[in-house]
Amino acid sequence: MPKLVSRPYENRRLRRIAERVEGNSVLDIGYAQHPNTFFSEDLHRVGLDLAKPKSNSGYEEELVGDACALGTTLGKRQFDTIVAAELIEHVEEPYDFLRGLKDHIAPGGLLLLTTPNPLGWPVVVAEYLRNKQFFYTEDHLYYFAPRWVERMLQRCGFTIDAVEGLGFWLPNAVIPVRAPSLSYQVLYAARLANP
């Protein structure tokens, strides 16, 4: 099945995530396909994925482990920011995954989560046309509308700091709209409700 990659869009997504990172340490879960080259070199960058990336990520640590069993790989380690970018749509039990992150976010820390928007272009067009060639990968188990991601985060003990659209996707470009309802991917910034 062909994959459509928009390098400008991907770079915008990674840059916006990097701009929101707080503190001195970041855990980037599911980083191996797209290590974030925009992270500050002042950060202690830790990547965790099912396999290491094929090329050098530039991260100080590259851990192999299951995102749904963080305690097994991380023990009691905590991070100022946890990034789960383009991951939750791959997880069979998204509520359990979100709850499992809580033990690894330092007090006052931040969760940055991105996921595709089923209401944004081009997913709506593909759905309308019932096209299963594009934006219909076997790797995705779910699509989450923005209001429902907010509800999931809140039910899992997070408060929402921000919800930001990452832009209108085009094959070789991006139109930088911030409205979540128009964006192909959405960025959620959240904190623990009761740290």
Secondary structure, DSSP 8 states (H G I E B T S, - for coil): ------HHHHHHHHHHHHHH--SSEEEEET-TTS--TTS-TTSEEEEEESS--SS----SEEEE--GGGHHHHHTT--EEEEEEET-GGG-S-HHHHHHHHGGGEEEEEEEEEEEE-TTSTTHHHHHHHT-SSSS--TT------HHHHHHHHHHTTEEEEEEEE--EEETTEEE----TTT-SEEEEEEEES--
